Amino acid sequence: MTPEGIISAIIIGAIIGILGRLVVRGRQRISALLTVVVGIVAALVGTWLASLIGVQNTNGVDWIELLLQVGLAAVFVAAVSGRRRRGVL
């Protein structure tokens, strides 16, 4: 992976992670770094799922892929936040 690819993955991961945190109600006690990691994972898994259902490449903005990524980020943020509240992480 090129340095530009790594930087873009971090930026996109941060955006997806932040959007995922906005979807989850209440306060999430996770760090900014963990938010970026969750966002990167959600972006990768969301892109993979979009390719499985055949909506990865569409004309214009890939809204379905974006919704998958943000939805997964919200689920992951809630899961990580819940685990941290119980003292597991």
C-alpha positions as CSV (number, residue, x, y, z in Angstrom):
1,M,0.0,0.0,0.0
2,T,1.3,3.4,-0.9
3,P,1.8,6.2,1.6
4,E,-1.1,8.1,0.0
5,G,-3.3,5.1,0.4
6,I,-2.5,4.8,4.0
7,I,-3.2,8.5,4.6
8,S,-6.5,8.4,2.7
9,A,-7.5,5.3,4.7
10,I,-6.8,7.1,8.0
11,I,-8.8,10.2,6.8
12,I,-11.7,8.2,5.5
13,G,-11.7,6.0,8.6
14,A,-11.8,9.1,10.9
15,I,-14.8,10.5,9.0
16,I,-16.6,7.2,9.0
17,G,-15.8,6.7,12.7
18,I,-17.1,10.2,13.6
19,L,-20.3,9.6,11.6
20,G,-20.7,6.3,13.4
21,R,-20.3,8.0,16.8
22,L,-22.9,10.6,15.8
23,V,-25.5,7.9,15.0
24,V,-25.0,6.2,18.4
25,R,-27.1,7.8,21.2
26,G,-25.6,8.8,24.5
27,R,-21.9,9.3,25.4
28,Q,-19.3,7.0,24.1
29,R,-16.2,6.7,26.2
30,I,-13.7,5.7,23.5
31,S,-10.6,7.6,22.4
32,A,-10.2,9.5,19.1
33,L,-7.6,6.9,18.0
34,L,-10.0,4.0,18.7
35,T,-12.7,6.0,16.8
36,V,-10.4,6.1,13.7
37,V,-9.5,2.4,14.0
38,V,-13.3,1.5,14.3
39,G,-13.9,3.8,11.2
40,I,-11.2,2.1,9.2
41,V,-12.5,-1.4,10.0
42,A,-16.1,-0.3,9.3
43,A,-15.0,1.2,5.9
44,L,-13.2,-1.9,4.9
45,V,-16.0,-4.3,5.9
46,G,-18.6,-2.0,4.4
47,T,-16.8,-1.9,1.1
48,W,-16.5,-5.7,1.2
49,L,-20.2,-6.1,1.9
50,A,-21.1,-3.6,-0.9
51,S,-19.0,-5.6,-3.3
52,L,-20.8,-8.8,-2.3
53,I,-24.2,-7.4,-3.0
54,G,-23.1,-5.7,-6.2
55,V,-23.4,-2.0,-5.2
56,Q,-19.8,-1.1,-4.8
57,N,-19.5,0.9,-8.1
58,T,-22.5,2.9,-9.1
59,N,-22.9,6.2,-11.0
60,G,-22.3,9.1,-8.8
61,V,-22.0,8.8,-5.0
62,D,-22.1,5.3,-3.6
63,W,-24.8,6.0,-1.1
64,I,-25.5,2.4,-0.2
65,E,-21.9,1.6,0.4
66,L,-21.6,4.8,2.6
67,L,-24.7,3.8,4.6
68,L,-23.3,0.3,5.1
69,Q,-20.0,1.8,6.4
70,V,-21.6,4.3,8.7
71,G,-24.0,1.7,10.0
72,L,-21.2,-0.7,10.7
73,A,-19.2,2.1,12.4
74,A,-22.2,2.8,14.7
75,V,-22.5,-0.8,15.6
76,F,-18.8,-1.1,16.3
77,V,-18.7,2.1,18.3
78,A,-21.6,0.9,20.4
79,A,-19.9,-2.5,20.9
80,V,-16.6,-1.0,21.9
81,S,-18.1,1.6,24.1
82,G,-20.2,-1.0,25.9
83,R,-17.2,-3.3,26.4
84,R,-15.2,-0.3,27.8
85,R,-18.1,0.5,30.2
86,R,-17.9,-3.0,31.6
87,G,-14.1,-2.8,32.0
88,V,-13.3,-5.4,29.4
89,L,-11.1,-3.1,27.2
